[in-house]
């Protein structure tokens, strides 16, 4: 994993993706996520892979950072591949499922690398604000989504720190894989949970969820934002029209 770009951790920047309107970015993220889940053929996956590569270029973040972080969870791809194959006995479907999971992880990396936790929560809340009329706790759900992302990011970061600490103390965690994993999993989860809870308190101190709260980053919707949201919609239409879905 690239130490300069920790897993699911916000990286400050001034790229077009960084400066996108929070609501438009979340809408783009959800549409693209839905598209990746729905498509089930290699050509469609290639189109969306090229699209995500195109977006990564606009983030001005090293492509190797995306690659190293995405491949750091290769066990998860292998697990999904094996499970899908055992259930369906379809090798093509298993491969496609693994590729789709890789694209989903890449999509999450783009979002989390270029968007702070407060902006993620704010974007989700603005996107689904109409649901407040039917008493849906949009603010709490948005905050929970942001904190879950923080928990995952801290989980990976702390596991790396603890592995280094064990190595410095001469603990051969690679030799005794399962035993070493048991030693580190409890403190990693505990630290990650405490960190995410601390972030909840910080955001509440900032009056997150208060109807009178103002947002520091009031990025306007630009033509770039509109085009970025439009492209996955067009790709979905193109895929359905050609019958690849």
Residue pairs with C-beta under 8 A, 6 or more apart in sequence:
1 7
1 68
1 69
1 72
1 156
1 160
2 62
2 64
2 65
2 68
2 69
4 62
4 65
5 11
5 61
5 62
5 65
5 68
5 69
5 113
6 153
6 156
6 157
7 69
7 72
7 109
7 152
7 153
7 156
7 157
8 108
8 109
8 112
8 149
8 152
8 153
8 156
9 112
9 113
9 153
9 157
10 112
10 113
10 114
10 115
10 116
10 117
11 61
11 113
11 114
12 18
13 59
13 60
13 61
13 114
14 60
15 58
15 59
15 60
15 61
15 114
16 58
16 224
17 25
17 55
17 58
17 59
17 110
17 114
18 59
18 114
18 115
19 219
20 28
20 114
20 219
20 222
20 224
20 225
20 228
21 219
21 220
21 221
21 222
21 225
22 115
22 119
22 120
22 122
22 123
22 126
22 215
22 217
22 219
23 123
23 126
23 127
23 221
24 221
24 225
24 226
24 228
24 229
25 111
25 114
25 115
25 119
25 123
25 225
26 120
26 123
26 124
26 126
26 127
27 127
27 229
28 225
28 228
28 229
28 232
29 107
29 111
30 127
31 229
31 232
31 233
31 236
32 48
32 51
32 52
32 107
32 232
33 104
33 107
34 236
35 48
35 232
35 235
35 236
35 239
36 48
36 100
36 103
36 104
36 107
37 100
37 104
38 236
38 245
39 45
39 48
39 100
39 239
39 244
39 245
40 93
40 96
40 244
40 245
41 96
41 244
41 245
42 96
43 244
44 239
44 244
44 245
45 96
45 99
45 100
45 103
47 235
47 238
47 239
48 103
48 232
48 235
49 103
51 231
51 232
51 235
52 103
52 106
52 107
52 110
55 110
55 228
56 63
56 66
56 106
56 110
57 63
59 110
59 113
59 114
61 113
61 114
65 113
66 106
66 109
66 110
66 113
69 105
69 109
70 102
70 105
70 106
70 109
72 156
73 105
76 101
76 105
77 98
77 101
77 102
78 98
80 94
80 97
80 98
80 101
81 94
81 95
81 97
81 98
82 94
84 90
84 93
84 94
84 97
84 98
85 91
85 93
85 94
88 94
108 149
111 120
112 120
112 149
112 153
115 123
117 146
117 147
117 149
117 150
117 199
117 203
118 146
118 203
118 206
118 208
119 217
120 142
120 145
120 146
120 149
121 142
121 143
121 145
121 146
121 203
121 208
122 142
122 208
122 215
123 142
124 138
124 141
124 142
124 145
124 146
125 138
125 139
125 142
125 209
128 136
128 138
128 141
128 142
129 138
131 138
132 138
139 208
139 209
140 209
143 200
143 203
143 208
143 209
146 199
146 203
147 196
147 197
147 199
147 200
148 196
150 195
150 196
150 199
151 192
151 193
151 195
151 196
154 191
154 192
154 195
154 196
155 188
155 189
155 192
158 187
158 188
158 191
158 192
159 184
159 188
162 184
162 187
162 188
163 173
163 184
166 173
166 180
166 183
166 184
167 173
171 180
171 183
172 180
173 180
173 181
173 183
173 184
174 180
206 213
207 213
239 245
